[in-house]
Amino acid sequence: MISREAIEHEVNTVYKSTATNSLSLKEPGLVDLEVQVRELKGAFIFTNTIQTHDRDLYFDLERTEPLVMMYFQLQGSAHFVDNKPFKVLPMHHSINHVPLFRSRCVAEKNTFSKNLCIKIRPAVLLREWPDELSGDRWLRAVEAGEPMITLHKSRPMNYTIQQNVKQLLDCPYSGQLGSYVKESIIRLLLIQQLAEFADESGPGNGQQALLINQPAKLTTSDVAALQDLRQYLEQHFLEDVSLDKLARRAGLNSFKLKHGFRTLFKTSVMRFIDEKKMNYAKQLLLAHDDSTDRFDLSDLLGYNHYSNFSAAFKKHFGHSPSMYRKHFSDKKYLSHIN
């Protein structure tokens, strides 16, 4: 027979895990419990199901490393017993940034509870996030290491969030395809949660509200680094670059690179590079006749296939490369005969 203390200890150990893990316990008269932890590209997906019987169980939740925590209470309630006890009601959710997290949760006797918790390392989130949303105040709080907590004032899950959670839990795919699908769903859920809690301006835990509505400040050295990087890209836009490489070159983290570049130059880093590539491609098309190898051109600009380059060119200028060159040639011919 497993004691209540032993069960609590085993569950606490799994909750602190940062690797794929699982725990399944069935102790008559005490608890039926299952915890699964799956790792997915810097994120940890916890699914917890617990049915208690004749006694309460207490779980100490503790994390000593910063995490972004997406929480979804699917069935039953979650009862947290800190200085100010609170419950997360069924079909409620919250999003939190917790640089340091300690709490205690009680599974009250004769109750059933199921929840999903997705924990993401801040560095992964900031690196992967789209340039267009680099000014989001929640993400700025993550970048600054500031707590943002809504667990104690969770909100009802709307239909779209419910369906996306269901798709994540019931994903029929495995391997790389399954990982890609799950990553996409998590990304979508995160966007939906950020939108849902966009009006939360502070940590929501009795502390003074965080003043993070102003744009993230760039230091003099940040500005100098970004200007140097822009000059570098003016000459090296054809090189194989990534945000991580550019961030290291500038001596900035990827979040500050994306946010700072957009703030200073009113465009994203990758869009700036694409603009340079497209203008360069236009110059090459106008400077050479039809003998210019279109595949050499697409390869020079870093496109795997000519069709990808042609689509990007048409999106940028409104004409395919061949139509653009033909249009220019016709105008040049008419100018010559006139």
C-alpha positions, 0 to 999 in steps of 0.5 A, a space after each residue: 500500500 502506498 501512503 498519501 505522503 509517498 503519492 504526494 512526493 512522487 507527483 511533486 517530483 514529476 511536476 518538477 520534471 524537465 523531461 518526458 515522463 509519466 506517472 500512473 497510480 491507483 491506490 484503492 480508497 485514496 486516488 486514481 491518478 495519471 500524469 504525463 509529461 511530453 517535451 516538444 521543442 522547448 515546451 513541456 506538455 503536462 496532462 494531469 488526471 486525478 480522482 480522489 476518494 476518502 482523503 485530500 491530497 496536497 501537491 507542492 508546485 515549485 519551479 526555480 527556472 523562469 517559465 511561460 505557463 499556459 494553463 487549461 482546467 478541463 474538468 473539475 476545479 483546481 484549488 490552490 491554497 496559498 496565502 489567498 486561496 483560490 480556485 480555477 473553475 472548469 473550462 477556464 484558462 490562464 496564461 502566466 509568466 513566472 520567473 519563480 513559482 511556488 504554490 500548493 494545490 489541494 485535490 479535495 477528497 471525492 473529486 475529479 480533476 483534469 487539466 492541461 499545462 503547457 510550459 515554455 522556456 522564455 528563451 524559446 518563446 522569444 526566439 520563435 515569436 513573429 517579428 510583427 508581435 515583438 511589441 506585445 506587452 506580455 512578451 516585453 514582460 517576458 523579455 524583461 523577466 517580469 512576472 505576469 500572473 492570471 492563474 487566480 483570475 482565470 477566464 472561461 475558455 471560448 469555443 475556439 480555444 476549447 476546439 484547439 485544446 481538443 485537437 492538441 490532446 487528440 492529435 492523430 499524427 506521430 513523428 515529425 508531422 505530429 510534432 509540427 501539428 502540435 507546435 502549430 496548435 500551441 502557437 495558435 493557443 498562445 496567440 489566443 490567450 495573449 488576445 484574451 488577456 490583453 487588458 491585464 496590465 499587471 501581475 494580478 497577485 496583489 503586487 503593484 501593476 507593472 508599468 510595461 505599456 510603454 515601448 521597451 527602451 533601447 539603450 545607446 549601445 543597443 541603437 549603435 548595435 542595430 545601426 551597425 547591423 543595418 549597415 552590415 546587411 546593406 552589403 551582406 544581404 545575400 548571405 545565409 543568415 538567421 535571426 540567431 546569427 544576426 543577434 549574436 553578431 549584434 550582441 543582442 538577444 533575438 527579442 531585442 533584435 526584432 523589436 529594436 530593428 522594427 522600432 528604429 527602421 519601421 520594418 522587420 529584419 527579414 523584411 529588410 533583407 527581402 527588400 534588398 534581395 528583390 531590388 537586387 533581383 530587379 537590377 539583374 533582370 534589367 541589366 541582362 537579357 533573356 540568356 540570364 539563367 533564371 535558376 542561377 538567379 534564384 539560387 543566388 538569392 537563396 531560394 530553393 526553387 525558382 517557383 519560390 523566387 518567382 512567387 516572392 518577386 510577383 508578390 513584391 512587384 506585382 509581376 512575375 520576373 519574366 513578365 517584368 523583363 518583357 514589360 521593360 524590354 517592350 518599353 525600351 524598344 518603343 523608346 528606341 524606335 521613337 
